[in-house]
Amino acid sequence: MQFLQKSHIPKAIQIIQVIEFLTEYFGKLPQKRIYQNFLILEILKLFLKWRKWHLIDKYGLMISDNNKFKEADHREDSAVNLFQEKWGGLQKDPLIVDIKLAKEQLKKIKEPMLEFNFGQYDIIGDKQVSIIKTLPIPNSLKKRDYDSQLNILRVQIGEILYLLRPLIYCSCILKFGTRSYSPYLISLSIDILRFLIQFKIQIFRKSQKEELSLRAKDALICYVLRDPFYSQILKQKCLNKILGLFVKEENILHRLVIGLLDLRSSKCLLL
């Protein structure tokens, strides 16, 4: 599959998303037929995302294109590589200190002893704190924790659930129908399970933290606007009544607000 290079994958996914939108709004098809088409398109999208996961993300946490820290991480890597090229040969022999003995002696004293510091401790408030604890954790150490076998397993299980959930959701809609809460609750259960698994992963980069935050926000919006919750509860029992306190249903502002929310609650945007 050499024809599908790294740069082609985001474009191909965007094209599939456009086709899904056109299928929903211009196909004039029944609901079941729309979701049958969605299922086929989501299978193609799964293939593309799986290839991106392999080629770009190296089976780690997948970083989306709209992640604002993606470029910042790239610049940080470039700065680290440049520093290693120019100054990587410098070495410094650290002072050998018995940390265990130092901690035992610190426990025996009540007042901080500056002469006991030896460059290993600092005074913060009224306590002597290890200088190591006051320093930022180097990325090399964080990467070591991120690359641990258990952490990678958590990441990969979460990403597999993230990739498969849209297909499972479409399949459940075809089985139970659009008015049933079963697809909604099954999809919600998969996302909750993914959140619980990935909640404990060790974060290596800022973009990874941002990615998990973006996914949480996106999931919240989706489950608020996804049918049948949106049409049966939010729209009928909440929005119409609240807007009705200010403007009538025939008012253009009322129809504009509901129309924009209906557009955002499009099926293709909430898969």
C-alpha positions, -999 to +999 in steps of 0.1 A: +000+000+000+028+024-009+003+047-027-012+057+006+016+078+022+015+098+054+005+130+038-024+114+020-042+099+050-057+132+065-069+142+031-085+108+024-103+109+058-116+144+050-129+132+017-148+104+034-163+128+059-175+151+030-191+120+013-209+111+046-223+147+048-235+145+012-250+111+017-270+124+047-283+157+032-284+152-005-290+115-009-327+117+002-324+081+015-343+064+043-326+064+077-316+027+075-300+032+041-281+062+053-265+042+082-257+013+058-237+038+037-222+052+069-211+017+079-193+012+046-176+046+048-166+041+084-149+008+075-129+027+049-121+054+075-111+027+100-085+014+075-071+049+070-070+056+107-054+022+114-027+030+088-021+064+104-018+048+138+009+025+124+028+050+102+026+082+121+017+074+157+037+042+159+008+024+178+009+051+205-017+077+214-031+091+181-027+128+178-054+146+156-045+173+131-063+200+150-042+195+181-025+229+188+004+213+206+014+190+177+037+216+162+050+226+196+062+190+202+079+190+169+098+222+177+108+208+211+122+176+195+141+198+170+156+219+199+166+187+218+183+172+187+201+205+180+213+207+217+225+171+215+245+177+183+263+208+198+266+200+235+259+163+238+296+156+243+298+176+275+300+155+307+300+164+344+309+141+372+282+145+399+291+146+436+286+112+451+262+115+481+246+088+501+209+098+496+196+072+520+219+083+548+210+119+541+173+112+544+178+093+577+197+122+592+171+147+580+144+128+598+163+131+631+166+169+631+138+194+637+154+226+622+167+228+587+205+226+585+219+246+556+254+232+561+239+197+555+225+207+521+254+196+500+235+209+470+210+181+473+182+200+492+165+233+492+144+251+517+108+257+507+088+274+534+100+257+566+109+224+551+139+210+534+129+195+501+149+175+476+160+198+447+152+169+424+115+173+433+115+210+424+129+204+389+108+197+359+108+160+349+129+156+317+111+142+287+135+113+286+123+101+320+086+107+311+091+088+278+106+059+297+074+057+318+052+062+287+070+033+269+065+009+298+047-023+288+017-017+310+013+019+299+015+010+262-010-017+267-034+008+283-029+032+254-034+006+227-065-009+242-080+026+245-071+034+209-086+002+196-119+010+214-117+045+200-113+032+165-140+005+167-167+025+185-181+043+153-185+009+136-202-006+166-225+024+169-236+022+132-241-016+135-262-011+166-284+015+149-290-008+120-301-035+144-321-015+170-332+015+150-326+053+154-353+057+181-338+031+204-315+041+233-295+009+229-270+022+203-266+054+224-259+035+257-236+009+240-216+037+225-215+056+258-204+024+276-175+020+252-163+056+257-166+053+295-145+022+294-119+039+272-118+069+296-113+046+325-084+028+308-067+059+294-072+079+326-042+061+341-018+064+312+015+082+317+016+114+296+048+120+277+039+151+256+017+182+259+000+171+227-011+138+243-027+156+273-044+180+248-056+151+227-073+134+257-089+167+266-102+173+231-116+138+230-134+143+263-149+176+251-159+161+217-176+131+234-196+154+257-209+174+228-217+142+209-238+126+236-256+158+243-266+163+206-269+126+196-303+111+190-326+100+206-314+121+236-313+154+216-346+151+198-366+135+227-352+153+257-329+183+250-348+197+221-385+190+230-383+193+268-356+219+273-346+241+243-381+247+230-394+256+264-365+279+273-365+297+240-403+299+242-399+321+273-381+348+251-394+344+216-422+326+198-416+294+178-425+314+146-398+339+153-368+338+130-344+338+160-361+307+174-359+289+141-322+300+136-311+287+169-329+254+165-317+251+129-280+256+139-283+230+166-300+206+142-272+211+117-246+204+145-265+173+155-261+159+120-257+121+120-224+123+101-208+146+128-218+124+157-207+089+146 
